[in-house]
Amino acid sequence: MSDRAHRVLIPVDVLEGESVPRTLVDAFASIPVVLLGYRELPDQTGTEQARDQYGDRMRAELAERRTVFEDAGCDVESRLAFTHSRLKTFERVAVEESCDAVLVCNPAPILETVLVAIRSDVNVEHIARLLRTVLADTTLAVTLFHVAADEGERDAGAELLERARSELVAAGLDDGRIDSTVVVDDSPTAAILDAAADHDLLVLGESRPSIRRYVFRDRVERLAQETVDPVLVIRGEYLETTAEDTEHGSENEE
């Protein structure tokens, strides 16, 4: 496993007035972030046209949001992007900036409990280490959560979560802050949404490693869109840009 520093991508639609809740700024102050100011465009609007029309305003709005992170002591970089597909842009920028995870912001008036949905034992150690970095300077309580397909898989699910707990403790998280829950349900997405309703932040991990793994597909995309909680999507450990990731219309911010 690589020992490189962790990094989180935080996309913000600044022209819609979106900002990062202060509770999330404080929770992520201990980890470097890339703040992505983006604008999703109609198909008929060109990215160059949008840059000419909105670029200066977006830079100013993004600078204000970056200052909030800097004032919290966070190591923060920023980028701008005009795009026709925001999720594809999030994926591409996460790869380019070697980000471990993408934080999808939703309102977070309080941030006390975290639900970590784990599907398999692949990348559990990596997930644990990133969580430890994020949670280091917080008092957030963690619930490890697994959905078993039937009763025959419940014990295997419990063993999986016990391994995840051990990895978190080994990474330095206090065991007293960690709880575990296994449920049996033939609809994992619905089960996770139900459980997320009782927590303040949802963490989703990829089910298998890949040098090129889409972040927002099927279940993860639905969870990110339907939950009212902020969602932290943890990518696979190995990230690599491929030709299919190339997309025009992004702009780096100095």
Beta strands, then each sheet from edge to edge (+ up, - down):
strand 1: 8-12
strand 2: 33-40
strand 3: 76-83
strand 4: 101-104
strand 5: 113-117
strand 6: 141-148
strand 7: 178-184
strand 8: 201-205
strand 9: 231-234
strand 10: 250-252
sheet 1: 7+ 6+ 5+ 8+ 9+ 4- 1- 2- 3- 10+
end
